[in-house]
Amino acid sequence: MLYQVEQRGRQTAFVGEDGAGLVGLYPLLARAAAIAEKPMALSFFPIGCAPEKENTIQPFAVLSDDVITLSVFKKAEIGEDSVIRLFNPTADSRKTTLALPSIAFSREFELSGYEIKTVRINLTTKEVTEVDLTER
């Protein structure tokens, strides 16, 4: 993949080519964010499943917009709720639907440009509360 930055005065254009054609700015931003993350070590690996069940396993979380990133999914510091943090790496406002298929949860979120949205979710009642970065 070729990345090139062209600067003319104060305008900056990002050009990326993956061999199949030009790639837009948003996929490049998402890819750059993924590459910039520290490596993660898993303490266990799934052992797999029976071949007849391979296509029945659903992902844990699904976002409808491929630009918005799910940067955090963790247990809340206080209480039994879960905390989810979404990030919009672009200057444009965007909407995404977060689905958690294992608990039949789906909710639409709107993020303004460069916004980090933190929400607290009770996985039992599916109640969603928007909180700040310190989970208050």
N, CA, C and O atoms as a GROMACS GRO file, in nm:
protein
  544
    1MET      N    1   0.085  -0.116   0.000
    1MET     CA    2   0.000   0.000   0.000
    1MET      C    3   0.089   0.123   0.000
    1MET      O    4   0.187   0.128   0.075
    2LEU      N    5   0.059   0.220  -0.081
    2LEU     CA    6   0.137   0.342  -0.094
    2LEU      C    7   0.062   0.456  -0.028
    2LEU      O    8  -0.056   0.478  -0.055
    3TYR      N    9   0.130   0.528   0.059
    3TYR     CA   10   0.072   0.647   0.122
    3TYR      C   11   0.156   0.766   0.080
    3TYR      O   12   0.279   0.759   0.079
    4GLN      N   13   0.092   0.874   0.047
    4GLN     CA   14   0.162   0.991   0.001
    4GLN      C   15   0.092   1.114   0.057
    4GLN      O   16  -0.031   1.119   0.057
    5VAL      N   17   0.167   1.211   0.104
    5VAL     CA   18   0.110   1.335   0.153
    5VAL      C   19   0.154   1.446   0.060
    5VAL      O   20   0.274   1.464   0.036
    6GLU      N   21   0.057   1.520   0.008
    6GLU     CA   22   0.088   1.633  -0.079
    6GLU      C   23   0.051   1.760  -0.005
    6GLU      O   24  -0.061   1.773   0.045
    7GLN      N   25   0.144   1.852   0.003
    7GLN     CA   26   0.117   1.978   0.072
    7GLN      C   27   0.132   2.093  -0.026
    7GLN      O   28   0.233   2.105  -0.096
    8ARG      N   29   0.032   2.177  -0.029
    8ARG     CA   30   0.033   2.299  -0.111
    8ARG      C   31  -0.012   2.413  -0.021
    8ARG      O   32  -0.131   2.425   0.008
    9GLY      N   33   0.080   2.495   0.023
    9GLY     CA   34   0.043   2.600   0.117
    9GLY      C   35  -0.004   2.538   0.246
    9GLY      O   36   0.072   2.468   0.312
   10ARG      N   37  -0.129   2.561   0.281
   10ARG     CA   38  -0.184   2.504   0.404
   10ARG      C   39  -0.278   2.388   0.375
   10ARG      O   40  -0.330   2.327   0.469
   11GLN      N   41  -0.302   2.355   0.250
   11GLN     CA   42  -0.389   2.243   0.217
   11GLN      C   43  -0.309   2.114   0.218
   11GLN      O   44  -0.197   2.108   0.169
   12THR      N   45  -0.369   2.011   0.275
   12THR     CA   46  -0.304   1.880   0.280
   12THR      C   47  -0.399   1.778   0.220
   12THR      O   48  -0.517   1.775   0.254
   13ALA      N   49  -0.348   1.695   0.132
   13ALA     CA   50  -0.428   1.587   0.074
   13ALA      C   51  -0.361   1.456   0.103
   13ALA      O   52  -0.239   1.444   0.092
   14PHE      N   53  -0.438   1.357   0.142
   14PHE     CA   54  -0.386   1.224   0.168
   14PHE      C   55  -0.425   1.134   0.052
   14PHE      O   56  -0.542   1.126   0.015
   15VAL      N   57  -0.329   1.067  -0.002
   15VAL     CA   58  -0.354   0.978  -0.114
   15VAL      C   59  -0.305   0.840  -0.074
   15VAL      O   60  -0.192   0.825  -0.027
   16GLY      N   61  -0.388   0.740  -0.092
   16GLY     CA   62  -0.347   0.604  -0.062
   16GLY      C   63  -0.388   0.512  -0.175
   16GLY      O   64  -0.496   0.527  -0.232
   17GLU      N   65  -0.302   0.418  -0.208
   17GLU     CA   66  -0.335   0.326  -0.314
   17GLU      C   67  -0.306   0.186  -0.266
   17GLU      O   68  -0.198   0.158  -0.214
   18ASP      N   69  -0.402   0.096  -0.283
   18ASP     CA   70  -0.384  -0.040  -0.236
   18ASP      C   71  -0.367  -0.140  -0.349
   18ASP      O   72  -0.380  -0.260  -0.328
   19GLY      N   73  -0.338  -0.092  -0.467
   19GLY     CA   74  -0.320  -0.182  -0.581
   19GLY      C   75  -0.448  -0.199  -0.661
   19GLY      O   76  -0.443  -0.228  -0.780
   20ALA      N   77  -0.562  -0.182  -0.596
   20ALA     CA   78  -0.690  -0.198  -0.664
   20ALA      C   79  -0.750  -0.063  -0.698
   20ALA      O   80  -0.857  -0.057  -0.758
   21GLY      N   81  -0.684   0.045  -0.661
   21GLY     CA   82  -0.737   0.178  -0.689
   21GLY      C   83  -0.716   0.269  -0.571
   21GLY      O   84  -0.653   0.232  -0.472
   22LEU      N   85  -0.768   0.387  -0.581
   22LEU     CA   86  -0.751   0.489  -0.479
   22LEU      C   87  -0.837   0.459  -0.357
   22LEU      O   88  -0.952   0.417  -0.371
   23VAL      N   89  -0.782   0.479  -0.240
   23VAL     CA   90  -0.853   0.458  -0.115
   23VAL      C   91  -0.887   0.594  -0.058
   23VAL      O   92  -0.804   0.685  -0.063
   24GLY      N   93  -1.006   0.610  -0.004
   24GLY     CA   94  -1.049   0.738   0.050
   24GLY      C   95  -0.981   0.773   0.181
   24GLY      O   96  -0.907   0.692   0.238
   25LEU      N   97  -1.006   0.895   0.228
   25LEU     CA   98  -0.944   0.945   0.350
   25LEU      C   99  -0.991   0.868   0.472
   25LEU      O  100  -0.908   0.835   0.558
   26TYR      N  101  -1.120   0.839   0.485
   26TYR     CA  102  -1.172   0.776   0.607
   26TYR      C  103  -1.115   0.636   0.629
   26TYR      O  104  -1.076   0.605   0.742
   27PRO      N  105  -1.109   0.548   0.528
   27PRO     CA  106  -1.045   0.419   0.553
   27PRO      C  107  -0.897   0.434   0.592
   27PRO      O  108  -0.846   0.354   0.671
   28LEU      N  109  -0.830   0.535   0.538
   28LEU     CA  110  -0.690   0.557   0.575
   28LEU      C  111  -0.678   0.597   0.720
   28LEU      O  112  -0.587   0.551   0.790
   29LEU      N  113  -0.769   0.684   0.769
   29LEU     CA  114  -0.765   0.726   0.908
   29LEU      C  115  -0.791   0.608   1.002
   29LEU      O  116  -0.724   0.595   1.104
   30ALA      N  117  -0.886   0.525   0.967
   30ALA     CA  118  -0.917   0.408   1.051
   30ALA      C  119  -0.798   0.312   1.053
   30ALA      O  120  -0.764   0.259   1.158
   31ARG      N  121  -0.737   0.290   0.938
   31ARG     CA  122  -0.620   0.200   0.930
   31ARG      C  123  -0.503   0.258   1.010
   31ARG      O  124  -0.433   0.184   1.079
   32ALA      N  125  -0.482   0.390   1.000
   32ALA     CA  126  -0.373   0.454   1.073
   32ALA      C  127  -0.395   0.442   1.224
   32ALA      O  128  -0.300   0.419   1.298
   33ALA      N  129  -0.520   0.457   1.268
   33ALA     CA  130  -0.550   0.444   1.411
   33ALA      C  131  -0.522   0.302   1.459
   33ALA      O  132  -0.472   0.283   1.570
   34ALA      N  133  -0.555   0.204   1.377
   34ALA     CA  134  -0.532   0.064   1.415
   34ALA      C  135  -0.383   0.033   1.421
   34ALA      O  136  -0.339  -0.040   1.510
   35ILE      N  137  -0.305   0.086   1.329
   35ILE     CA  138  -0.161   0.060   1.326
   35ILE      C  139  -0.091   0.127   1.443
   35ILE      O  140   0.009   0.075   1.494
   36ALA      N  141  -0.141   0.243   1.488
   36ALA     CA  142  -0.076   0.318   1.594
   36ALA      C  143  -0.100   0.258   1.733
   36ALA      O  144  -0.037   0.302   1.830
   37GLU      N  145  -0.188   0.160   1.744
   37GLU     CA  146  -0.216   0.101   1.874
   37GLU      C  147  -0.103   0.009   1.918
   37GLU      O  148  -0.033  -0.051   1.836
   38LYS      N  149  -0.085   0.000   2.050
   38LYS     CA  150   0.015  -0.092   2.105
   38LYS      C  151  -0.030  -0.236   2.081
   38LYS      O  152  -0.150  -0.262   2.075
   39PRO      N  153   0.064  -0.329   2.066
   39PRO     CA  154   0.025  -0.470   2.051
   39PRO      C  155  -0.048  -0.519   2.176
   39PRO      O  156  -0.018  -0.477   2.288
   40MET      N  157  -0.142  -0.608   2.156
   40MET     CA  158  -0.219  -0.661   2.267
   40MET      C  159  -0.185  -0.808   2.284
   40MET      O  160  -0.181  -0.883   2.186
   41ALA      N  161  -0.162  -0.850   2.407
   41ALA     CA  162  -0.133  -0.990   2.435
   41ALA      C  163  -0.258  -1.055   2.492
   41ALA      O  164  -0.314  -1.007   2.591
   42LEU      N  165  -0.302  -1.162   2.432
   42LEU     CA  166  -0.416  -1.237   2.483
   42LEU      C  167  -0.366  -1.347   2.574
   42LEU      O  168  -0.266  -1.413   2.545
   43SER      N  169  -0.436  -1.367   2.684
   43SER     CA  170  -0.392  -1.470   2.778
   43SER      C  171  -0.446  -1.608   2.742
   43SER      O  172  -0.405  -1.708   2.800
   44PHE      N  173  -0.538  -1.614   2.647
   44PHE     CA  174  -0.592  -1.743   2.604
   44PHE      C  175  -0.638  -1.731   2.460
   44PHE      O  176  -0.659  -1.622   2.408
   45PHE      N  177  -0.653  -1.844   2.398
   45PHE     CA  178  -0.700  -1.848   2.260
   45PHE      C  179  -0.815  -1.946   2.254
   45PHE      O  180  -0.810  -2.050   2.319
   46PRO      N  181  -0.919  -1.917   2.176
   46PRO     CA  182  -1.027  -2.014   2.164
   46PRO      C  183  -0.977  -2.141   2.097
   46PRO      O  184  -0.890  -2.137   2.010
   47ILE      N  185  -1.032  -2.254   2.138
   47ILE     CA  186  -0.986  -2.381   2.082
   47ILE      C  187  -1.057  -2.415   1.952
   47ILE      O  188  -1.027  -2.517   1.890
   48GLY      N  189  -1.149  -2.330   1.912
   48GLY     CA  190  -1.223  -2.358   1.790
   48GLY      C  191  -1.356  -2.422   1.820
   48GLY      O  192  -1.397  -2.431   1.936
   49CYS      N  193  -1.423  -2.465   1.717
   49CYS     CA  194  -1.553  -2.528   1.736
   49CYS      C  195  -1.573  -2.633   1.628
   49CYS      O  196  -1.493  -2.647   1.536
   50ALA      N  197  -1.681  -2.705   1.643
   50ALA     CA  198  -1.713  -2.809   1.544
   50ALA      C  199  -1.737  -2.743   1.408
   50ALA      O  200  -1.792  -2.633   1.404
   51PRO      N  201  -1.698  -2.807   1.298
   51PRO     CA  202  -1.714  -2.748   1.165
   51PRO      C  203  -1.858  -2.705   1.133
   51PRO      O  204  -1.878  -2.606   1.062
   52GLU      N  205  -1.957  -2.778   1.184
   52GLU     CA  206  -2.095  -2.741   1.153
   52GLU      C  207  -2.140  -2.615   1.227
   52GLU      O  208  -2.244  -2.558   1.194
   53LYS      N  209  -2.063  -2.570   1.327
   53LYS     CA  210  -2.098  -2.448   1.401
   53LYS      C  211  -2.014  -2.327   1.361
   53LYS      O  212  -2.037  -2.218   1.412
   54GLU      N  213  -1.919  -2.344   1.270
   54GLU     CA  214  -1.827  -2.236   1.235
   54GLU      C  215  -1.896  -2.109   1.190
   54GLU      O  216  -1.856  -2.000   1.231
   55ASN      N  217  -1.998  -2.118   1.108
   55ASN     CA  218  -2.065  -2.000   1.054
   55ASN      C  219  -2.178  -1.949   1.143
   55ASN      O  220  -2.248  -1.856   1.104
   56THR      N  221  -2.197  -2.006   1.260
   56THR     CA  222  -2.303  -1.961   1.349
   56THR      C  223  -2.250  -1.869   1.459
   56THR      O  224  -2.330  -1.812   1.533
   57ILE      N  225  -2.121  -1.854   1.470
   57ILE     CA  226  -2.063  -1.770   1.574
   57ILE      C  227  -2.076  -1.624   1.531
   57ILE      O  228  -2.030  -1.586   1.423
   58GLN      N  229  -2.138  -1.543   1.617
   58GLN     CA  230  -2.159  -1.402   1.587
   58GLN      C  231  -2.049  -1.318   1.652
   58GLN      O  232  -1.993  -1.357   1.754
   59PRO      N  233  -2.017  -1.204   1.592
   59PRO     CA  234  -1.919  -1.115   1.655
   59PRO      C  235  -1.976  -1.057   1.785
   59PRO      O  236  -2.097  -1.049   1.802
   60PHE      N  237  -1.888  -1.019   1.874
   60PHE     CA  238  -1.932  -0.963   2.001
   60PHE      C  239  -1.996  -0.826   1.983
   60PHE      O  240  -2.100  -0.797   2.042
   61ALA      N  241  -1.933  -0.740   1.903
   61ALA     CA  242  -1.983  -0.604   1.879
   61ALA      C  243  -1.970  -0.571   1.732
   61ALA      O  244  -1.872  -0.608   1.667
   62VAL      N  245  -2.071  -0.499   1.680
   62VAL     CA  246  -2.071  -0.459   1.539
   62VAL      C  247  -2.109  -0.312   1.530
   62VAL      O  248  -2.207  -0.269   1.590
   63LEU      N  249  -2.029  -0.234   1.455
   63LEU     CA  250  -2.061  -0.094   1.428
   63LEU      C  251  -2.102  -0.082   1.282
   63LEU      O  252  -2.038  -0.140   1.195
   64SER      N  253  -2.209  -0.006   1.256
   64SER     CA  254  -2.258   0.008   1.119
   64SER      C  255  -2.170   0.099   1.035
   64SER      O  256  -2.167   0.086   0.913
   65ASP      N  257  -2.100   0.192   1.097
   65ASP     CA  258  -2.012   0.286   1.026
   65ASP      C  259  -1.869   0.238   1.042
   65ASP      O  260  -1.821   0.220   1.154
   66ASP      N  261  -1.799   0.216   0.931
   66ASP     CA  262  -1.662   0.163   0.941
   66ASP      C  263  -1.558   0.269   0.976
   66ASP      O  264  -1.440   0.237   0.987
   67VAL      N  265  -1.600   0.395   0.992
   67VAL     CA  266  -1.507   0.500   1.031
   67VAL      C  267  -1.502   0.514   1.183
   67VAL      O  268  -1.394   0.531   1.240
   68ILE      N  269  -1.615   0.508   1.248
   68ILE     CA  270  -1.622   0.516   1.394
   68ILE      C  271  -1.552   0.394   1.453
   68ILE      O  272  -1.570   0.282   1.405
   69THR      N  273  -1.472   0.416   1.557
   69THR     CA  274  -1.402   0.304   1.619
   69THR      C  275  -1.454   0.281   1.760
   69THR      O  276  -1.487   0.375   1.832
   70LEU      N  277  -1.460   0.157   1.798
   70LEU     CA  278  -1.494   0.116   1.935
   70LEU      C  279  -1.360   0.100   2.005
   70LEU      O  280  -1.294  -0.003   1.991
   71SER      N  281  -1.319   0.202   2.082
   71SER     CA  282  -1.186   0.200   2.140
   71SER      C  283  -1.181   0.136   2.278
   71SER      O  284  -1.076   0.090   2.321
   72VAL      N  285  -1.296   0.131   2.348
   72VAL     CA  286  -1.298   0.072   2.482
   72VAL      C  287  -1.428  -0.003   2.502
   72VAL      O  288  -1.536   0.047   2.469
   73PHE      N  289  -1.419  -0.122   2.558
   73PHE     CA  290  -1.534  -0.195   2.610
   73PHE      C  291  -1.483  -0.262   2.736
   73PHE      O  292  -1.404  -0.357   2.729
   74LYS      N  293  -1.527  -0.213   2.851
   74LYS     CA  294  -1.473  -0.264   2.977
   74LYS      C  295  -1.578  -0.259   3.086
   74LYS      O  296  -1.683  -0.197   3.070
   75LYS      N  297  -1.548  -0.323   3.197
   75LYS     CA  298  -1.634  -0.315   3.314
   75LYS      C  299  -1.613  -0.178   3.377
   75LYS      O  300  -1.501  -0.128   3.382
   76ALA      N  301  -1.721  -0.117   3.425
   76ALA     CA  302  -1.713   0.014   3.489
   76ALA      C  303  -1.625   0.007   3.614
   76ALA      O  304  -1.617  -0.097   3.680
   77GLU      N  305  -1.560   0.119   3.645
   77GLU     CA  306  -1.476   0.124   3.765
   77GLU      C  307  -1.558   0.102   3.891
   77GLU      O  308  -1.511   0.039   3.986
   78ILE      N  309  -1.682   0.155   3.893
   78ILE     CA  310  -1.771   0.138   4.008
   78ILE      C  311  -1.902   0.078   3.957
   78ILE      O  312  -1.961   0.130   3.863
   79GLY      N  313  -1.946  -0.030   4.017
   79GLY     CA  314  -2.070  -0.093   3.977
   79GLY      C  315  -2.048  -0.208   3.881
   79GLY      O  316  -1.935  -0.245   3.850
   80GLU      N  317  -2.158  -0.265   3.835
   80GLU     CA  318  -2.153  -0.382   3.747
   80GLU      C  319  -2.179  -0.349   3.601
   80GLU      O  320  -2.182  -0.440   3.518
   81ASP      N  321  -2.197  -0.223   3.567
   81ASP     CA  322  -2.224  -0.184   3.429
   81ASP      C  323  -2.098  -0.201   3.344
   81ASP      O  324  -1.989  -0.224   3.395
   82SER      N  325  -2.117  -0.188   3.213
   82SER     CA  326  -2.005  -0.187   3.119
   82SER      C  327  -1.989  -0.048   3.062
   82SER      O  328  -2.086   0.027   3.052
   83VAL      N  329  -1.867  -0.014   3.024
   83VAL     CA  330  -1.837   0.117   2.966
   83VAL      C  331  -1.791   0.096   2.823
   83VAL      O  332  -1.704   0.013   2.795
   84ILE      N  333  -1.851   0.173   2.733
   84ILE     CA  334  -1.814   0.168   2.591
   84ILE      C  335  -1.770   0.306   2.550
   84ILE      O  336  -1.835   0.405   2.583
   85ARG      N  337  -1.659   0.313   2.477
   85ARG     CA  338  -1.609   0.441   2.430
   85ARG      C  339  -1.599   0.435   2.278
   85ARG      O  340  -1.532   0.347   2.224
   86LEU      N  341  -1.665   0.528   2.211
   86LEU     CA  342  -1.662   0.538   2.066
   86LEU      C  343  -1.584   0.663   2.027
   86LEU      O  344  -1.586   0.763   2.098
   87PHE      N  345  -1.514   0.656   1.913
   87PHE     CA  346  -1.432   0.769   1.868
   87PHE      C  347  -1.457   0.795   1.720
   87PHE      O  348  -1.456   0.703   1.638
   88ASN      N  349  -1.478   0.922   1.687
   88ASN     CA  350  -1.492   0.966   1.548
   88ASN      C  351  -1.362   1.037   1.510
   88ASN      O  352  -1.338   1.148   1.556
   89PRO      N  353  -1.277   0.975   1.426
   89PRO     CA  354  -1.148   1.035   1.392
   89PRO      C  355  -1.155   1.138   1.279
   89PRO      O  356  -1.051   1.179   1.228
   90THR      N  357  -1.275   1.181   1.240
   90THR     CA  358  -1.289   1.275   1.129
   90THR      C  359  -1.350   1.406   1.178
   90THR      O  360  -1.400   1.414   1.290
   91ALA      N  361  -1.346   1.508   1.093
   91ALA     CA  362  -1.405   1.638   1.125
   91ALA      C  363  -1.556   1.640   1.100
   91ALA      O  364  -1.624   1.734   1.140
   92ASP      N  365  -1.608   1.538   1.033
   92ASP     CA  366  -1.750   1.533   0.999
   92ASP      C  367  -1.830   1.466   1.109
   92ASP      O  368  -1.781   1.376   1.177
   93SER      N  369  -1.956   1.510   1.127
   93SER     CA  370  -2.048   1.440   1.216
   93SER      C  371  -2.086   1.308   1.152
   93SER      O  372  -2.106   1.301   1.031
   94ARG      N  373  -2.096   1.204   1.234
   94ARG     CA  374  -2.130   1.072   1.181
   94ARG      C  375  -2.224   1.001   1.275
   94ARG      O  376  -2.226   1.028   1.395
   95LYS      N  377  -2.304   0.910   1.220
   95LYS     CA  378  -2.393   0.825   1.298
   95LYS      C  379  -2.350   0.681   1.281
   95LYS      O  380  -2.305   0.640   1.174
   96THR      N  381  -2.363   0.605   1.387
   96THR     CA  382  -2.334   0.463   1.381
   96THR      C  383  -2.430   0.388   1.472
   96THR      O  384  -2.477   0.442   1.572
   97THR      N  385  -2.458   0.266   1.436
   97THR     CA  386  -2.539   0.180   1.521
   97THR      C  387  -2.447   0.075   1.582
   97THR      O  388  -2.378   0.001   1.512
   98LEU      N  389  -2.448   0.070   1.715
   98LEU     CA  390  -2.371  -0.031   1.787
   98LEU      C  391  -2.464  -0.147   1.817
   98LEU      O  392  -2.569  -0.128   1.880
   99ALA      N  393  -2.427  -0.265   1.773
   99ALA     CA  394  -2.506  -0.385   1.801
   99ALA      C  395  -2.421  -0.482   1.881
   99ALA      O  396  -2.304  -0.505   1.850
  100LEU      N  397  -2.481  -0.538   1.985
  100LEU     CA  398  -2.420  -0.645   2.064
  100LEU      C  399  -2.510  -0.767   2.047
  100LEU      O  400  -2.602  -0.787   2.126
  101PRO      N  401  -2.485  -0.849   1.944
  101PRO     CA  402  -2.576  -0.959   1.910
  101PRO      C  403  -2.598  -1.060   2.022
  101PRO      O  404  -2.707  -1.117   2.031
  102SER      N  405  -2.501  -1.082   2.106
  102SER     CA  406  -2.516  -1.185   2.210
  102SER      C  407  -2.622  -1.150   2.314
  102SER      O  408  -2.676  -1.239   2.380
  103ILE      N  409  -2.651  -1.020   2.330
  103ILE     CA  410  -2.756  -0.980   2.426
  103ILE      C  411  -2.871  -0.908   2.358
  103ILE      O  412  -2.954  -0.847   2.425
  104ALA      N  413  -2.877  -0.915   2.226
  104ALA     CA  414  -2.984  -0.851   2.147
  104ALA      C  415  -2.994  -0.702   2.178
  104ALA      O  416  -3.103  -0.650   2.199
  105PHE      N  417  -2.879  -0.634   2.179
  105PHE     CA  418  -2.874  -0.490   2.205
  105PHE      C  419  -2.839  -0.418   2.076
  105PHE      O  420  -2.750  -0.461   2.002
  106SER      N  421  -2.908  -0.308   2.048
  106SER     CA  422  -2.876  -0.225   1.933
  106SER      C  423  -2.914  -0.081   1.967
  106SER      O  424  -3.023  -0.056   2.018
  107ARG      N  425  -2.824   0.012   1.937
  107ARG     CA  426  -2.850   0.152   1.969
  107ARG      C  427  -2.774   0.241   1.872
  107ARG      O  428  -2.658   0.212   1.839
  108GLU      N  429  -2.838   0.349   1.826
  108GLU     CA  430  -2.772   0.442   1.735
  108GLU      C  431  -2.708   0.555   1.816
  108GLU      O  432  -2.767   0.606   1.911
  109PHE      N  433  -2.587   0.591   1.777
  109PHE     CA  434  -2.514   0.700   1.840
  109PHE      C  435  -2.473   0.800   1.733
  109PHE      O  436  -2.439   0.762   1.621
  110GLU      N  437  -2.476   0.928   1.767
  110GLU     CA  438  -2.429   1.033   1.677
  110GLU      C  439  -2.308   1.099   1.741
  110GLU      O  440  -2.312   1.141   1.856
  111LEU      N  441  -2.201   1.109   1.664
  111LEU     CA  442  -2.079   1.170   1.713
  111LEU      C  443  -2.042   1.288   1.624
  111LEU      O  444  -2.043   1.276   1.501
  112SER      N  445  -2.009   1.400   1.685
  112SER     CA  446  -1.963   1.515   1.608
  112SER      C  447  -1.816   1.494   1.572
  112SER      O  448  -1.756   1.394   1.612
  113GLY      N  449  -1.758   1.587   1.499
  113GLY     CA  450  -1.620   1.573   1.455
  113GLY      C  451  -1.522   1.557   1.569
  113GLY      O  452  -1.525   1.635   1.665
  114TYR      N  453  -1.437   1.459   1.561
  114TYR     CA  454  -1.331   1.430   1.658
  114TYR      C  455  -1.385   1.404   1.799
  114TYR      O  456  -1.313   1.423   1.896
  115GLU      N  457  -1.508   1.361   1.809
  115GLU     CA  458  -1.568   1.339   1.941
  115GLU      C  459  -1.534   1.201   1.996
  115GLU      O  460  -1.527   1.102   1.922
  116ILE      N  461  -1.513   1.197   2.127
  116ILE     CA  462  -1.502   1.072   2.201
  116ILE      C  463  -1.628   1.063   2.285
  116ILE      O  464  -1.651   1.148   2.371
  117LYS      N  465  -1.709   0.961   2.262
  117LYS     CA  466  -1.834   0.944   2.336
  117LYS      C  467  -1.819   0.822   2.426
  117LYS      O  468  -1.787   0.712   2.381
  118THR      N  469  -1.843   0.845   2.556
  118THR     CA  470  -1.836   0.738   2.654
  118THR      C  471  -1.975   0.712   2.710
  118THR      O  472  -2.042   0.805   2.756
  119VAL      N  473  -2.018   0.589   2.705
  119VAL     CA  474  -2.150   0.553   2.758
  119VAL      C  475  -2.136   0.436   2.853
  119VAL      O  476  -2.047   0.352   2.841
  120ARG      N  477  -2.229   0.433   2.947
  120ARG     CA  478  -2.238   0.326   3.046
  120ARG      C  479  -2.359   0.243   3.011
  120ARG      O  480  -2.468   0.298   2.993
  121ILE      N  481  -2.343   0.112   3.001
  121ILE     CA  482  -2.454   0.025   2.962
  121ILE      C  483  -2.472  -0.082   3.068
  121ILE      O  484  -2.378  -0.152   3.107
  122ASN      N  485  -2.596  -0.093   3.114
  122ASN     CA  486  -2.633  -0.204   3.202
  122ASN      C  487  -2.672  -0.318   3.109
  122ASN      O  488  -2.774  -0.310   3.042
  123LEU      N  489  -2.593  -0.423   3.104
  123LEU     CA  490  -2.616  -0.532   3.010
  123LEU      C  491  -2.740  -0.614   3.040
  123LEU      O  492  -2.791  -0.685   2.953
  124THR      N  493  -2.790  -0.605   3.162
  124THR     CA  494  -2.912  -0.678   3.199
  124THR      C  495  -3.036  -0.602   3.154
  124THR      O  496  -3.124  -0.658   3.088
  125THR      N  497  -3.044  -0.472   3.191
  125THR     CA  498  -3.161  -0.391   3.158
  125THR      C  499  -3.147  -0.320   3.024
  125THR      O  500  -3.245  -0.269   2.969
  126LYS      N  501  -3.024  -0.316   2.970
  126LYS     CA  502  -2.990  -0.248   2.844
  126LYS      C  503  -3.010  -0.096   2.852
  126LYS      O  504  -3.031  -0.030   2.751
  127GLU      N  505  -3.004  -0.042   2.974
  127GLU     CA  506  -3.015   0.102   2.995
  127GLU      C  507  -2.882   0.166   2.960
  127GLU      O  508  -2.776   0.119   3.003
  128VAL      N  509  -2.886   0.276   2.882
  128VAL     CA  510  -2.766   0.346   2.837
  128VAL      C  511  -2.763   0.485   2.898
  128VAL      O  512  -2.862   0.559   2.893
  129THR      N  513  -2.648   0.521   2.956
  129THR     CA  514  -2.630   0.653   3.015
  129THR      C  515  -2.500   0.710   2.961
  129THR      O  516  -2.396   0.645   2.967
  130GLU      N  517  -2.506   0.833   2.908
  130GLU     CA  518  -2.383   0.897   2.861
  130GLU      C  519  -2.308   0.952   2.981
  130GLU      O  520  -2.366   1.019   3.066
  131VAL      N  521  -2.177   0.925   2.987
  131VAL     CA  522  -2.093   0.969   3.097
  131VAL      C  523  -1.970   1.038   3.041
  131VAL      O  524  -1.945   1.034   2.921
  132ASP      N  525  -1.891   1.101   3.129
  132ASP     CA  526  -1.767   1.162   3.083
  132ASP      C  527  -1.654   1.058   3.083
  132ASP      O  528  -1.677   0.941   3.111
  133LEU      N  529  -1.534   1.102   3.052
  133LEU     CA  530  -1.421   1.008   3.044
  133LEU      C  531  -1.386   0.943   3.176
  133LEU      O  532  -1.324   0.837   3.179
  134THR      N  533  -1.427   1.006   3.288
  134THR     CA  534  -1.400   0.947   3.419
  134THR      C  535  -1.518   0.865   3.468
  134THR      O  536  -1.523   0.826   3.584
  135GLU      N  537  -1.612   0.840   3.381
  135GLU     CA  538  -1.730   0.755   3.405
  135GLU      C  539  -1.826   0.811   3.509
  135GLU      O  540  -1.894   0.735   3.577
  136ARG      N  541  -1.833   0.945   3.522
  136ARG     CA  542  -1.929   1.005   3.614
  136ARG      C  543  -2.052   1.049   3.540
  136ARG      O  544  -2.145   1.103   3.602
   0.00000   0.00000   0.00000
